[in-house]
């Protein structure tokens, strides 16, 4: 190693040592203020979070399995690439709402379907993880409305409506 790099490595080691010392001092301070049980709190929380995520993963797996059975693809699925599968499972196992858990299961079912027509995307995970239960219900109702009325524009803005559609909309809102 050349002299400038040796000096930089020496300084980095000193800084790292100071950081470790500061961490030890902070932990000692927390024990002093909060008591010896404080050290156990972190472990208890990690255990609880792991158990919760495991329970949610079991619920999710049951929903995905039922969806695969309905589609006739149980045992014939394709794996999800890790760049999508890992964030998908991380986010899905945090969900506690049944409607949103069903949506996560649908996303997984679609992504593992060998006959799928579109590819799942990581952005779907972000969208779904940002939804509240009410958002899921509204989205579901829009979907049902579109299925029940295939020729109707469900989300057509008023400025794109014909005069007849606008008049019909105004009558419906009155």
C-alpha positions in Angstrom: 0.0 0.0 0.0 1.3 3.5 -0.8 1.6 6.0 2.0 -1.6 8.1 1.2 -3.7 4.9 1.2 -2.0 3.6 4.4 -2.9 6.9 6.1 -6.5 6.8 4.9 -6.8 3.2 6.1 -5.4 4.1 9.5 -7.9 7.1 9.8 -10.8 4.9 8.7 -9.8 2.3 11.4 -9.7 5.0 14.1 -13.1 6.3 13.0 -14.6 2.8 13.1 -13.2 2.2 16.6 -14.7 5.5 17.8 -18.1 4.5 16.3 -18.0 1.1 18.1 -17.1 2.9 21.4 -19.9 5.3 20.9 -22.3 2.4 20.3 -21.2 0.7 23.5 -21.6 4.0 25.4 -25.1 4.4 24.0 -26.1 0.9 24.9 -24.8 1.4 28.5 -26.7 4.6 28.8 -29.9 2.9 27.6 -29.4 0.2 30.2 -28.9 2.8 32.9 -32.0 4.8 32.0 -34.3 2.0 30.9 -33.1 -1.0 32.9 -31.6 -4.3 32.0 -34.8 -5.5 30.4 -34.2 -3.0 27.6 -31.7 -5.3 26.0 -34.3 -8.1 25.8 -36.9 -5.8 24.2 -35.2 -5.8 20.8 -35.2 -9.6 20.7 -38.8 -9.9 21.8 -39.9 -7.5 19.1 -38.0 -9.4 16.4 -39.6 -12.6 17.6 -43.1 -11.1 17.5 -42.5 -9.6 14.0 -41.2 -12.9 12.7 -44.2 -14.8 14.1 -46.6 -12.2 12.6 -45.0 -12.4 9.2 -45.0 -16.2 9.3 -48.8 -16.2 10.1 -49.5 -13.8 7.2 -47.3 -15.9 4.9 -49.4 -19.0 5.7 -52.7 -17.1 5.0 -51.2 -15.8 1.8 -50.0 -19.3 0.7 -53.5 -20.6 1.3 -55.1 -17.9 -0.9 -52.6 -18.4 -3.7 -53.1 -22.2 -3.6 -56.9 -21.7 -3.9 -56.4 -19.4 -6.8 -54.1 -21.9 -8.5 -56.7 -24.6 -8.0 -59.5 -22.4 -9.5 -57.3 -21.7 -12.6 -56.3 -25.4 -12.9 -52.6 -24.6 -12.7 -51.8 -26.1 -9.2 -48.5 -27.9 -9.6 -47.8 -26.3 -13.0 -46.7 -22.8 -12.0 -43.6 -20.9 -13.0 -41.3 -19.3 -10.4 -41.2 -15.5 -9.9 -37.8 -13.9 -10.5 -36.1 -12.9 -7.2 -36.0 -9.2 -8.2 -39.8 -9.3 -8.0 -40.5 -12.3 -5.7 -38.4 -11.0 -2.8 -40.0 -7.5 -2.5 -43.4 -9.0 -3.2 -43.2 -11.5 -0.3 -41.6 -8.9 2.0 -44.4 -6.5 1.5 -47.3 -9.0 1.2 -46.4 -10.6 4.6 -46.9 -7.2 6.3 -50.6 -7.0 5.2 -53.3 -7.7 7.7 -56.4 -6.7 5.7 -58.2 -9.6 4.0 -59.2 -7.6 0.8 -55.6 -6.4 0.4 -54.2 -9.9 1.2 -56.5 -11.2 -1.6 -55.0 -8.7 -4.0 -51.5 -9.8 -3.0 -52.5 -13.4 -3.6 -53.9 -12.4 -7.0 -50.7 -10.7 -7.9 -48.7 -13.8 -7.0 -51.2 -16.1 -8.8 -50.9 -14.0 -11.9 -47.1 -13.9 -11.7 -46.8 -17.7 -11.3 -49.4 -18.5 -14.0 -47.6 -20.2 -17.0 -50.4 -18.9 -19.3 -50.2 -15.3 -18.2 -50.7 -12.6 -20.8 -48.8 -9.9 -19.1 -45.7 -9.8 -16.9 -45.8 -8.8 -13.2 -43.8 -5.7 -12.4 -42.1 -4.4 -9.3 -44.1 -1.2 -9.5 -47.2 -3.3 -8.7 -45.7 -4.2 -5.3 -45.2 -0.5 -4.6 -48.8 0.4 -5.7 -50.3 -2.4 -3.7 -48.3 -1.8 -0.6 -49.3 1.9 -0.5 -53.1 1.0 -0.6 -55.4 1.2 2.3 -58.3 -1.2 2.7 -60.8 1.4 1.4 -58.6 1.9 -1.7 -58.8 -1.9 -2.3 -62.6 -1.8 -2.0 -63.0 1.1 -4.4 -60.7 -0.5 -6.9 -62.6 -3.8 -6.6 -65.9 -1.9 -7.2 -64.6 -0.2 -10.3 -63.5 -3.5 -11.6 -66.9 -5.1 -11.0 -68.6 -2.1 -12.6 -66.4 -2.5 -15.7 -67.1 -6.3 -15.9 -70.8 -5.8 -15.5 -70.8 -3.0 -18.1 -68.1 -3.8 -20.6 -69.1 -1.2 -23.2 -69.3 1.6 -20.6 -66.4 3.9 -19.9 -66.1 3.7 -16.1 -63.7 6.5 -15.6 -64.4 8.7 -18.5 -63.8 12.4 -17.5 -66.6 14.8 -18.3 -64.6 16.8 -20.8 -64.3 13.7 -22.9 -68.1 12.9 -22.8 -70.5 13.4 -25.6 -73.4 15.8 -24.9 -75.7 12.8 -24.5 -73.3 11.2 -22.0 -72.9 14.4 -20.1 -76.7 14.9 -19.9 -77.1 11.3 -18.7 -74.3 11.8 -16.1 -76.0 15.0 -14.8 -79.4 13.2 -14.5 -77.7 10.4 -12.6 -76.1 12.9 -10.2 -79.3 14.9 -9.6 
